[in-house]
Amino acid sequence: MLYPPIQNFIGGQFVPASSTRTLPVISPLDGQSLSTVPMSDRTDLDRAVTAATTAFASWSRTPIKERVQVFFRYKTLLENNLQELARLCSEENGKTIGESIAEIEKCIELTEFACSLPQLVTGEILEVSRGVECRTEHVPLGVVASIVPFNFPSMVPNWTIPNAIALGNCMILKPSEKVPLSSGRLAELLKEAGLPDGVFNIVHGDVEMVEAICDHPSIEAVSFVGSTKVAKIVYQRATSNYKRCLALGGAKNHLMVMPDAIPGMTAQNVSASMSGCAGQRCMAASAMVAVGEVDHIIRSIVDEARKIIPGENLGAVINRESKDRIEKYISEAEAQGAKVLLDGRGATVKGKENGTYVGPTVIDHVKPDMAVAREEIFGPVISIMRTKTVDEALAIENQSPYGNAASVFTQNGGVARYIMDRASAGMVGVNVGVPVPREPFSFGGWNESKFGVGDITGKSSIEFWTKLKKSTIKWNPEAGINWMS
């Protein structure tokens, strides 16, 4: 193994799990054994909750201006350790180094936003009657939990860590068992930045740990990022136990390409969107709706996609199971009459034959009822459907149960506005293949891409991670009494 066996992080220390059950951690890049990760049980979660509860008494009373000083230092540590964190991310997830560097840079931006929170949670005060004032303040919830997926080992944890903790909560993180290494390094950097012991804890595990988090009576809120199927289960289970829950699910993002789109820019954006992070992101373009005569643009997309080479500028998918599932989607679409313009099945990388790679794949003449057009593939595959009108394209997009992102490629502002107004998605782009908002704007989809109220990042996250206390104050008895006092 390249790294020692992984341990939980509780009360500021790495500690062994109570359970002896473990899973191997395998690099998708080359099949190398990286480590083993423990499948913790409810005893481990109880220990983490106890540590977090103890720390909350002091941390929640620390002024927010002091709390964010930790994240100023944490930001600097992320910058100083960027290359190491990127390498770790690449090893356990399969991303390219360039994509991994971009992920850590996004972590830095997320942390920068958390440092601005003192200016955003000042509360309000108003004299509502002579001598009587009302005021509001944001109060932390207590012990909260964040359950994160494999596709962004550092970024998705940092969607929640800086904001939730800077706002005064104490956190338990449950990383994906497929990529547990990055979170441990983040814990070390947070401690080095001066975060008090117990404020941030990591408990590794599988479905048993997810269920335990949803059930634990001392956990006040749960955030989740993963598939829609699991997001629904987590949301139902957590809320049935009277917790706040924000659960982000899967996606099927549609790019609508008009005949007047600029071919070169469109081709570059579409191919990058469908293949970035090997297509393993909920904002990847996996469905394209070609409106009218756009064959010249499709040819450009194929030409651009041919430049994407597994092992060079295209990373691996997470494991053999994912590779097999993605390739099955391609084969089924082909058998149903779709035309594979660029075939990524059977991809291998010389010297890394045990890696799990799928090459960029472009499938044309896909029908909307095919599985490859409806379901989240989570691989570097784009399915092209053909329509004659904008309204037909919108009908296909609107019929999807998901609602993370939608984009239009056009030079016509009226068409762009028409689609922006009617697309059933929480994040919309114009001539942008991956319309992820930058801080302070928040990340979050609609429909079956999100369960719960609010968004997970940006200003909207403040409402999720705090509760509002309202105070009415009167000191001067000479003001008398009226209906407002």
N, C-alpha and C positions, 0 to 999 in steps of 0.2 A: 504494500500500500504506500502511496505517495505521502499521505498524511496520517497522523495518529487517529485512533478511534475518536469519534465526535462525542462530546458530552453536553448535557444541558448547562445553561447559564442561569444561576439562581442566586439572588442576594449578592451579586457582584463577583461570583466565583463560578468556575467551571466545575461541575459535580457529576458523578456518574448517575445514570438512571436507576430506578428501583428494579425495572424489568431487565432481564438478560437478553430479551429478543432484539435482534438487530437486522438491518438490511444493508446490502452492499451499496456503495456509492461509486458508480461507473462513469467515466468520462465518455460522452458521446463522440468526442473527437477521434478517439482511437481505441476505445474499449478498455483503457487502462483502469485498474482498480485504484480509486482515490482514497477511500476510507470506508468505515461502517458507521451507520447512524442508529441510535437506540430508538426503539418503539416504546416510549415512556407510557406510564399508566397514570391513573387518577391520583395516586399517592404523590407522584412528581408534580402534578398540577397543583395539588393542595400546598405543597412546599413553596411553589412559585407564588401562589396567591397570598400565602402568609407573608412572604418576603415583601411583596408589592403592597399589601395592606399596611404593614409596619412602616414602610417608606413613605406611604401616602400622607401620613399624619404630618410629617415635616415638609415634604415636597409641595403639597397643596397650599401650604401657608407661606411658602417662599414667594416673594413678589415676582411677577412675571418678568420684570426688567432684569432680575437676577437669574431667573430660570433660563432665559434665552442666551445668557453669556456662555452657557455650556455649548450651545449650538453655534455660536460664533467660533468657538475653539474647534468644535466638531467639523465645521466646514473647512477650516484650515487643515485639519488632519485628513479629510477626504482628498483635498487637493494634493497634500504631500505624499499620500499613499495611493494615488490614482492608478499608477501602473501596476502595482501589486494587486489591487482590488480588481482591475480589469483582467489580469491574468487568471485570477481565481475564478472570476465569473465565466471566462472562456473555457477553462478546464472542466467545470462542473456542468455548464449549460450547453456548450457547443458553439456559442457565438464566435464570430470573428473577433480579433483583438480590437479592430476599429469600432465595431458595434458595442463591445464591452466598455471601451473608453467613453463612448457616447452615453452609455447607461450610468456610469459614475458621474459624468458631467451633469446629467439630469438630477442625480442625488444631490449634487452641490446646489443646483438651482432650487430644489425643494427645501433644502436647509436654509438657503437665503430667505425664502419666504417666511419660514418659521421665525427667523430673527426679526421680522417686521411685525409680528403679532402684537407686541405692546401698543403699537399705533392703531391696531384694528379692533382691539377689544377694550377700549377705554370706557365703554358703557355710556349711558346718557343721564342727564340730570335736568330737571325742569321745575320751576316754581309754579305749581298747578293752582295754588290759591295763596292769598296773602299770608306769608309765614309758613306755608306748607310746601314741601318739595317731594318729588318722586324721583327715584334713581334706579338704574338697572346695572347689574354687573354679571359677567360671565363666570360661572363657578365650575370647577372640574367635577367630573362624574365620580371618579374613584379608580378602581382597578378595571382596566379595559383589555381587550384581546384583539390581536390582528392575525388572521390566517391568510397566508400568502402562497402564490403558485410557483411553478418551476421556471416560467419563461423570463422573469426578470429577478434574479436572486438578490440584487441590491436595490433596484429602483422601487419596486412595489413595496418592500418593507419601509422604504423612505417616503412613500406616499403617506404613511401613518405615523411613523416614529417621531419625527420632529414636531409635527403639529400637536398630536395627542399629548406628548410629554411636555412640550413648552406651555401648553394650556393647563398643566397641573396634574394630569393623570399619571398613573403608573401602569406600565404595559407588560403584557405577556405576548410574545411572538411565537407563532407556530409556523416554522418554515415548511416548505415542501420537502418531503423525505428524499426527493430526487436531487435537490441542490442545497444541502444544509451547511456548506462550508462558508459561504459569504456572510451569512448572518452572524456567525461566531466572530468573524473579524470585525464586523460592525459593532458588536458588543464590546470588544476590546477598545475600539476607538472612542466609543461613548464613555467608557470608564476613564480612559486617558484624558478625555475632555473635561472630566470633573463631575460626571453624572453620579449622584449618590447611589450607593449599593441598594438594590431592590427596586429602583425606579424602572429599570428595564430588565426583563428576564426572557429566556428562551427555553421552551419545552418542545423537544422533538417528538414526532410520532406520526401515526397514520389516522385512519378514520376514527379509531377509538378516542384519540386525543381531541379531534374536532368535536365529537359528540360530548366529551367531558367538558370542553370549554362552553359549549352551548347550554349545558345543564348546570354549570357551577353557580351556586346561589350568590357568590360574592363578586362575580364578574358583572359589571354594569352594562357594558356595550361590546359588541363584536363586529369587526369588519372582516369581510371575506372577498377574495378575488379568485375566480376559477371558472369552471364550466357552469352553464345555466342549470343543468340538472342538479349539480351539487349546491349551487347558490340558492335554489329554491328550498332544498332540504335544510340548509343552514339557517336561512331566514325564518322558515316556519318553526324550526326547533328552538332557535334563540328567542324569537318573539313569544312563543308559547310559554317560555320561562320568564316572560316580562322584561326582557332585555331590549335595549336599542340594537338594531342591526342594520347594516348597510352591506348588501351582498351584490357584488358585480359579477355578471355572468359572461357568456360567450357572445359571439357576434357573427354576422354575415354582411360585411360592408360592401356597398354597391358604388361603383364608379360609373357615372353616366357620361359618355363621350359623344360630343356633338361633331358634326362634319366640319365646323369651323375651328375646332381645337387646333392649337399649334402642334404639329406632329412630333417634333423633336422633344419639346418640353413634356408633352403628354406621355410619350413613350418612356422617357426617363423616369417620370413620376410613377407611372403605373407599374413598371417593372421593379422599381425599388420598393414600392409599397407592398407588392405581393411576395417579394423574396427577402426583404429585410428581416433579420433575426430568424431566417429560414421559414418565414411565414408564421412563426409561433408568437403572435401577438394579437390581441383583440382589436387592434386598429388596422390590421393588414387588409389590403384590398384582395378579396377572394372572389368577387363577382363583378364583371364589367358588363354594362348594358350599352351596346353600340347602337346609336340612333342614326338611322339613315345610312348614307354611303360613307363609311369610314375604313374601308379596306386598306387604304394607304397608311392609316394610323396603326392598324393592327399589324401590318407588315413591319412597321417601325418598332412596335412593341416586341415582336419576336426577335428582331435584330438586336435590340437592347438586351433582351433576356439571354441571348446567346453569349453575351459578354460576362454573364454571371456564372462563375466556375466553382463547383464544390471544392472545398479545401483551400480556396484562394480568397475570393470575396463572397463566398456563401458558406455559412456554418452548417453544422450538423443538426438534425432533429434529435429530440431528447433521448430516444431509445429505439430498440429494434421494433417494439410493438407499434410505436408511432410511425416508423418508416413503412411497415407492412400495411397499416391502416390507410395511410396517405396513398400509397401505390394502388391499393384496392379501389379507392375512389376513382382514380384515373382509369383503371381497367374497366370498371363498371360503366363509366361515361362513354368510353370508346365502344363498348359492346352495345350500348343503347343508341349509337349513331352519331355521337359527337366526334369532331375531328381534332386529333391531337396535333397541334402545329409544332410544338416543342415538347419533347418527352424527357422527363427527369427520372423515370424509373430505372432502377438498376445502377444508380450512380455509386461509384467507388472512388477513393482517393489513394493514389499510390503511396505505399508506406503506412497507410492508416486503414487497411482493409477491414479492420474490426470496428471502424467508425460507422455511424448511422447517418448516411447522407441521402438526400433526395434532391435531384437537380431541378432547376426552374422549369415549370411546366405551363404551357399555354394551350387551353382547350377551346376550340371555336364551335359554333353552332350547337351550343348547349340549350336544352329546353328547360323552362323554369321549374318543371316538375321533377327534374333529375335530382338525385341526392347531392351530386357535386354542386348543384346550383342552390340548394336549400340549406345544407348542413355545414357546420363549421368544420373545415378540414384541418386547420392548424398546420399548414405546410406551404411550401413555395409554389402554390398552384393558383392560377386564375382561370375562371370559367367565363366565357364570353357568350352573352345572349344577344339576339338581334331584335330590334324593334324599328318601326317606321316613324313613330312620333314620340315627343317628350312625355305625353300623358301615358303612353304605353310603358315607357321606361319607369315612370313614377309608380305605375300600378304594380310592376314587379317589385320595386323597392318597398312599397307600402305593405305588400302582402307578406313580407318577411316577419317572423315573430320577433326578431331581434331589433335593435335600434341603437347601436353604438355610433356608427359613423356613416356618412354618405358624402360623395363628392361629385362635382360636375366639372367637366373640362370644356370650356367654350370661351370665345371672345365677345359674346353677346351678353351685355349686362342684364337685359330684360329676361333672357332665358335663365341666367344664373339666379336672379332674384326669384323667379317663378319656382325653380327647383328648391332653393333654400327655404322658401315659405312652405313647401308641400312635402319635403322629404321627412319621413318618420324616423328621425334620428336625433340624438342629443348633441352630436358634434358634426358639423357640416363644413365642407371645404369647397372652395372654388379654385380650380387649377392647383390643388394641393392633394397629394396622394394619401397623406397621413395627417388628418386635421386634428392633431392633439393640441389643445390650448396650452399656452405657456402661462406660468404663474404671473399674476395672482388669479387668473381665470381657472375655473375648476374642471376636473375630469369627471365625466359621467355620462352614461347613455340613457336610453329610454327603453320602454317595453320590456322584453325578457332579457335585456342586457343589464338591467339593474333592478334590485328589489330593496325598497326602503326609500327614505326621504333624504334629499340633499346629495351632495357629491363628496368624493373621498379626498380631494385636494383643494387648494385655493381657499378663497374666502368662505365658500359654502361649507367647508369642513368644520368651521368654528361652531356652527349650530349643532353638528353631530357630536363633537367631543366635549361640549359644555352644556350646562343648564343655566337658565336665566333666573337670577334672583331679583325681585322687585321690592324696593323699600320705600315706605312713605314716612316722612319725618316732619315733626312739628316741635318747636322749642318754645315759641312765644305764646303764652296763655292769653295775652292781651288781644291776639288776633281774633278771638271769638270762635264760634262754631257755626258752620253752615253745612250744606248738603255734601260738600266736598271734603270736609274735615270733621 
